[in-house]
Amino acid sequence: MEKLTFNIPDLHCEGCAERSTNILERLDGVHNAEVTFDDKSAKVEYNPDKTSFEDMKQTLAKADYTAEK
């Protein structure tokens, strides 16, 4: 497992943070995700053999969220 922290600058509310958390946790290989509205960041624990930051970025983009390292 690896840990990654990245920004999601276009979160507008707590609901957006919760939705982003759910989106990330549905990805194969993501063990745990915590998205925080206050600092607009995501902390993700994942298996790099199954997913990558690019996969997370593309999945969030489908829901109109931007992921930035």
Secondary structure, 3 states (H helix, E strand, C coil): CEEEEEECCCCCCHHHHHHHHHHHHCCCCEEEEEEECCCCEEEEEECCCCCCHHHHHHHHHHCCCCCEC
